[in-house]
C-alpha cells in the first residue's frame, strides 16, 4: 500500500531589499560566498535600481541562478501615482497583506525630499492628524520601508527631468518611527551606506512624538537629524493633542532632547514641529511658553499650517496669527520657518495621509478609503 506524497510548503524567498550590509554579508557567507558579494549586490539594488539577478553582470551565472532559487528583490504594488500642480508627487503602495501606505516626494529649489512611512496606520491617535484617526495595523518591515525609496527613485528617474532626485529622506509619513525602532534603524543603515544611497546623516530626519527610550537608543546608533512633534507647551493641552504625552510628559521630553543634543556636534540643531490650530495653541502666550521650553536648545521651529479634514474639529490659524507667533520666537533668537503647504490638491499635505489600513488596535476595526498626505 503506497502512501500519498507529502507536500511541504515552499520556503519563502529572502527579500534582499530589506537587508543592510551586515545582513547581506551574513547571507552570502551562509551560501559559501565571500562577504564582498554584499557590497556588489547592494550597489546593483539601491544605486542602479536592478531587481533581476540576471542583470548583475559581475556576480557570475552560477550565483545568479542560486539567488533566483532562494532570494528575490520584491518591491510594492503601485495603487495610485499622482502629480500635484506644484510638482509634489505622491504614491499609494499596496503591501503583500493588502494594506496600503503612502509616500510623498516634495521638490524644492535646492533639494528633493522623500517623505516615507514606517507603520501601517498609527497608534498614537493625535487628534489633529487624519493618519492617527484611522487606527493602526502593524509595523512595516525594513524591506517595506526601503521599497518606498527604491521605487520612488526608479519612478523619478523615469521622469528624466532636472531637480527630480531624492537628496533628503524624512520619516514623517504614516506611523511613529520610533515605535518601529529595529526596522527603522536597519533601513537607516542602508540610507547612509556608501554602497547603497550614500546619504549624509544631515539629510536623513526621523520625526517622533517623543518615544523617549527609543530616542536614547537612536542617539547611540545613528547621528541623524531628529524632529520632535511637539504641538503644545503644556501637559494639559498636549495630553489631548498628542496622547503619548501622558506617558512621556513635556518635562521629560525636553530633558531627553537635551541629552540627545549633547551627543551631537555643536553645530547640530533639533527640529521642533508645531502645527498651528486656531484658538487652541496659537496665542502669543503659547509662543512665549515655547521660548521658555526651548531655552538652552539649538532648534529650528517649523510652524505647520493645519490641513483640515472632516470631523477634525479644528481650524487653521490665520496668517496674521501665525506671523505674530513667529515674531515672538524670532525676538528670542529662535530660528523659525512657516512651512509652505505642498501637494494639497492631491491630499499630499502635512497631516492628510490616510492609507487603507485594517485597524488592529483597540479602536473599532475599519477600512479607510485611500487618500494621500503626510503625518505632522
N, C-alpha and C positions, 0 to 999 in steps of 0.2 A: 504494500500500500504506500503510495507516494504522497508526501505532504505538499501542500501548496507552497509556492515560493514566498519568502518573506520580503516585503517591500520596505526598505529602510528609507526614511525621509532624506531628501537631498540636503547636503550640508550647505548652509547659506554662504555665499562667497564673501570674502573680506572686502569691504569698501575702502580702497586706499585713499579716497578723497578726504577721509576724516582723520588720517594718521599724521602726527608730527614726525620730525626726522628720527627721533629716538624710537618711536613705534615702528617706523619703516625699517630701520636698521635691524631691530629685533625680528621683524617679519622675514626679511631676506636672509638673515643668519639662520633662522629656523628652516629655511629652504635649502641650506647648504651653500648659499651665495655669500659674497663679500659685502661688508657693511656699506661700501661706497655706492652700491646699487640704489640705496635710499635717496641720495642726493641727485643721482641721474633721473630717477623716476619723478621726484618732486619737481624738477625743472620742467619735465615734459608735461606734467599735470597742471601746475599752477602758473608757470611762466609762458608756456606755449599753448595751453588750453586743450591738450590732447586727451582723449578718453578711450582711445583704441590702442591696445598694446602693440598691434602690428605696425603702428606708425612710429614707434620708439626705436629708431634705427640703430642705436648704439648699445642695445641690451641683448641682441642675438635672438635668432629664431627659436632656439630651444627654450630659452627663458620666456619669450613671448607666449609660446604655446602652454608652458606650465602656468603662467599667470592667468591665461584665459580660463584655465580649469578651476582655479581656486580664488581668483580675485576679480574685482571689477572697479570701474570708476563711475559710480552711479550718482547722477545729479538729481534734479527735481523736475516735475512736470510744470509747464507754464500754463496757468489758467487765464491770467489777464496780463496784458502788456500795454500800458497807456503812456502817452506823452503829453505833458502839460504845455500850455501856451508859453510858459516861462522857461521851458527846457527841462523841467523836472520829469524824470521817467520812473514809473512805478510798476512793480510786478506783484501778482499773486502767484505763489508757488504752491503746488499740491504735494503733500508728503505721502509716503508709502501707505500710511494708515487712513488716508482720506482727508485729514485735517489740512488747513491752508494757513500759510503765513505770508507776510508782506515785506517787501524790500523796496527802498526808495533811493534813487540817485539824484543828487542835487548839485548842479553845476554852478560854479562861481567863476569870477574872472581869473582867480589865482589858484583854484583847486577844484577837484571833483570829489564830493563826499558821498559815500555809500552808507546808508543807514540800514542796519541789519537787525533781525530778530534773534532772540536767544531762547524763547519759550513759545509754546503754542498757547496763546492767550496770556493772561497774567493773573496771579493770585493776590496781588496787593490791593485791588479794589479801590484805587484812588478815585475820589468822587467826581473829579473834573476830566477824567480820561475815559474815552469810549472803549479803549482796549481793556481796561480794568473791569468795565461793566459786563463784558461778555463772558467772564469766567476763565477757568484755567483747565487745560487738558494734561500737558506734560512738558518736560524739558526737551529741547532739541539736542540731538546728538552732535558731536563735533563735526561729523560729516554733513549734517544738515545746516549747520552754521556756515561751514566753509563752502558748501554748494551754492549758497546765495552769492558769495563773492566770485566764485568760479564762473557761474552762469552770467552774472551781471557783466563781468569782464569780457566774456565772449560776445555777448549781445551788444555791448557798447563798441567793441572793436569792429563789429559788422556795420556800424553806422558810418565809419570812415570819415568822421568829422573832427576838426580840431577842438580841443577843450573838453573832450568826452572820455577822459581817462580817470580811473579811480586813483586819487592821491591820498585820500583820508578815509578812515573807517570809523564809524561811531556805532557802538552797541546801544542804540536808543530806540530800536524797533519794539516789536511785541515782547513783553516779558521783563522781568527783573534779572539782569545778567548774573548778579552775584548769588542768586538762588539756584543757579546752574553752574556753579564755580568750576568744577572739574572740566566740563566740556568747553566752557568759555576760554579757560586758560590754555587748553590744548589748541583751540583754534587760534588764539593769540600767538602761540609758538610759531604757527605757520605764517601768520601775517607778518611777523618780524624776521622770519628766516630768509637769509640771502639766497637760498636755493628755491624759495617759493616767491612770496610777494615782496620781500625785502623792504617793508615799510619802516620808517623811523618810528621810534617809540613816541615821538611827539605827534605822530599822525594817526595814532590809534587811541580812541577815547572810550572808556567804559562808564556808562551812566548808571547810577544807583540811587534808590530812595533811602539808602542807609542801612545795609546789612553789615553791621559792624564787625563781626568775626571774620567775614569774608573780605572786608576791606583790609584788615590786617594781613591776611594771607596773601592777598593780591600785592600788597606793598613789598612783600618778601620775595615774590615770584617775578613780577614784571614791573618795570619802571614806565608804565604807560600813563596816559592822561586820565584823570578822574573827574567826572561831572556829578555833582550832588543835586538831586531833585528835592529842593528844599520847600519852596512854595508857601511857607508861613514862618512867622517869627515867634510864635508862642505855641506851647504844647496843646493848649486848649483848641486852637484852630487847626493845628497840624494833625491832631488826632482824628479830626473829621475829614480833612483833605487827603491825608496820607496815613492810613490806619496803622502802618508798621511803626509809626511814631510811638504807639502805645507800648511797644516792646523796646524800642531804641529811641528814647526821647531826645529832644534837641540838644540838651547839655552834653549828653554822651556822644551824640553825633559830632558836635563841634570839637569835642576833645579828640575823637578819632580822626577828624580832619587834620588837626594839628599834628598828631602822631604820624599820619600818613605823609604830610608835607615835610616833616623833619628828616625823612629818608630820601627826599628828592633833592635835586640841585637847587641852589639859592635862586636861580632864575625861573624855576618852575612856578606855574600858577594853577590853582584849583578853579574849576568852573562851577558856578552856582546857578542852577536853573530855577527860575521863578516865574510861574505862569500868572498872568495878571487877570484877576477876577473882580469885576466891578462891584464895589461896595463890600468886598469880602477881605481882601488882603492888599489893597492898592492905595491906602492912605499915606500921607506924608509921615504920620506917626509910625506906620508899618515900615516905611523906608528908614526912619531913624533907628528903629529896633534892629533892622537888618545891618545897619552900620555898626551897631554895638556888637552883634554876633560875629561880625567879620573881623573884629579887632585882632591884630597880630597875624592874620592870614593873608597871603598873597593870592588874590582872587580876580577872576573875570566873572562879572554877573551878567547873565543872559536874561533879559526881561522878555517873556514869551507871550504874545497876544493869545488869549484864549480862543480856540476854534470851537464854536457852539455845535452841539449835536442834540438830537431830540431827547428830551427827558433829563437833560443835564441839570437844569435849574439855575445855571449860571449865565452871566452876560459878560461880554468883552469890555474891558476898561477902555475909556475913551482915549484918543491920542494925547489930549491935554493932560489927563491924569497920569498916563504913563510917562510923559515928558517931565512932569513935576517930580515923580518918583525917582526917575533917572537923575534929575538935577540934585536931589538930596545926596545921592550916592556919589556923584561927581564932586560935590563940595567937600566930601570926606575923602577925596582922592582914591575912590574905588572905581576901577575901570569897568564901565557898564556899556552894554550894547542892547539895542532893541532888536530882537530877532525879526527879520523880514519873513512874512508868511510866504511859503513856496508850495506850489502844486495844489492849491486849494480847489482849483477847478476839476481836479481828478481825485479829490478826497485824499490828497497826499500830504496834508499839512499836519503840523505837530498836534498830537492828541487825537487824531482821527482814525488811527489804524485799527481796523477790525477785520480779522480773517474769519474763516469758517472753522469754528472750534467746538468740539464736543466737550462741554464743561464737565469735568470730573471732580471739581471742587465741591465744597459743602453747599454751594448755591444750586438752585434747581438746574437740572440738565437742560440744555437748549442748543440749537444750532443758530448761528448768526449769519445772515447773508453777507458774502464777501464785500468789503469796502477796503479802502487803502488809506494809509497815513503813517504817522509816527507817534510814538509814545513820548510824552513830555518827560 
